[in-house]
Amino acid sequence: MDFIDAAHIQSILPFIAVGFGAQLIDGALGMAFGVISNTLLVSVLGIPPSRASAGVHLVEMFTTAASGISHAFHRNIDWKLFSRLVIPGVIGGVGGAYLLVNLDASVTRPFVMAYLSIIGIMLFARSFGVPSQRKTPRFIAPLGLVGGFLDAAGGGGWGPVVTSNLLIQGTEPRRTIGTVNTAEFFLTVTVSITFIIGLGFEAFTEATMGLLIGGVAAAPLGAFLAKRVPTMLLLRLVGIVLIATSVFSLYRALS
């Protein structure tokens, strides 16, 4: 009931805006909600990484559910790909959450961000000559396992790691984004439960409520944009977002 108070509503408005913008990008491009939100909570508010990741994943339980339903409505999901991603992703997420609660995973973050920057550059370059022929991806289960682990341990990474790698392997951008977003719901539920067991509900702050409101509001719009934006432009935008977020996170990790 405290959130009904006008002062509380005003204090969470910036977080509503961040949640809306982050989810709009995430729903349309298949990445960035966790990265943008986690960067704000850790860098601006000074929230410990484990608590920031816990709050972001709680919000993503709702945003990914809304996004997944929207992508299903717009027929943006490859259900065969989904079934091969979701279980390895959940397993990796539990491992990453356990590591972050009990250990400091910041040592590996610069290497992950450098890798994602390179992937972003490759995607951006490829967007100027996207082949019409689509390929069946070879590496799915290991990708889901690594993506789930890095997402939980780093407070974000499922979309950048999984979406970008599937696109590099030649999958269709629209259906790849919809599939990865939908699979993320099951990952975030599992990771959130793991964080609650390890940290308790005190990990979830007022900022979490703002991110939740903005994120859920933007989820249907992101799925609509993913269906409407041309393939080349979509791939180019994924590359730009991945480069920008990864370079910034790398700078922050090394500074």
C-alpha positions, 0 to 999 in steps of 0.5 A: 500500500505504500506505493499508492502514496504520491511521493512513492509514485514520483520516486519510482517514475524514473524506474518505470521509464527505464523499465518501459524503454528496456523492455521495448528494446528487449521485446523488439531485439531479443536482448538488453532488459537485464543489461540496462536495468542491472546497470542502472541498479548497480551503477546509479543506486549502488545496489549489490550485484546479487540483489540487483540481479535478483530484482531484475529477474523478479521483474523479468518473470512478468515481462517475459510472460507478457512478452512471450504471450505477445510473441505467440500471438504474432507467431514469432516462436519456433517451438522446436527451437524453444524446446531445445533451449529452455531446459539447458537454460534453466540448468545454467541459470540455477548454477549462475544464481548459486555462484552469484549468491555465494561467490564474486563473479565480477572477475569473468564479466570483462571477458564476457563483455569483450566477447559480446562486443565482438559478436555485436560487430559481427552481427552489424557487419552481417546486416549489410548482406543478410542471406535469404537462405536460413540455416538450422542452428547446430549449437543450441543446448550448450548455448542455452546452458551458457546463456542461462549461467551468464544471465544469472551470474551477471544480472543479464546476458540471456538475450545478448548471448543466445539471440546473437549466437543463433543469428550468427548461425543463420536463424531467422531474426523475427522467430529467433527473438520471439523464441528466446524471449519466450524461453527466458520466462522459464529461466527467470522463474527458476533464477528468481526462486533460487535468489529468494532461497539464497537472499530472501525477499529483502533483495527486492526494492522500490526500484523493482516495482518501477521496472515491473510497471514499465516493463509489463506495459511495454512488452506487447509493443516490443513483440509487435515491432519484432514482427514489423521491422525489416530483417536487415534493419532488425539485425543491424539494431541488434548489433548496435544495441549489443555493441553499446551495452557491452562496451559500456559494461566493459568500461564500467567493469575495468574502471 
